[in-house]
Amino acid sequence: MNIYFRPMLWPSLVSITVFLILLSFGTWQIKRLFWKEALIERYLLQSQSNPIKNSAQLKSHNVDEFKATEIEGSFLHKNEIYITGKTFEGNAGFHVITPFKLIDNTIILVNRGWVSEGYRDPEKRKFSLIRDNIALKGIVRYPQKKGYFVPENDGKKGFWFTIKPLEIFNFIKLDSDNLINDYYIDALRQGKKINLANWCYRKTKIKKPTFIICYNMVWFSFVIVVRIFLIPCIYWKIAFQKERL
């Protein structure tokens, strides 16, 4: 029996299309891996550098993202808003975004971290409503960009999905001309112990992008499978037809 290479049109087009799609997914994941590693490196560099302590520096328009901060001021709890759809260890909840008034009366938004549905109402977590001036440690974050499938913010209905300082300040209408709209601050929990001062603060963790490496292995494994099994199936069908003849 002689086997001739005479690829069929539709099986060939399908196999080539699948091959190129899987190859593009694998290449995309490699690019994501490099981007993620660069992001982690930039985070570590900025967050471990000398923190911003002078509130005047926060008014600059060229502060690097992830820059460490140590600022003094007080929270304006009556103006806090809640970012919907945040989870913590599998539990649904919100991120509490609270205006923070610095000692020079400049106001910046602070992401204090996650609270559960049961603690969204401030009256149920009075222990977290710090009234006095405090020294707040955090990192600078740029305004979030809305994803393709993320709804628009709707402050009137209480639905917030992305942290956009200018949009939030326009909604809460604070009586101040010293508002920082270019970025906000992620407050960091001090130490491992949770107390009244840092109960809902964020605990920032840096994880290596191992899941991206796994995705790469999956996509390129599919590419190999397509190359080994689909194309030989075309040869087999041609050989089978010739045997019948």
Summary of the structure (lengths in Angstrom):
residues: 245
radius of gyration: 26.5
end to end distance: 10.9
largest distance: 91.8
contacts: 661
relative contact order: 0.19
helix: 42%
strand: 23%
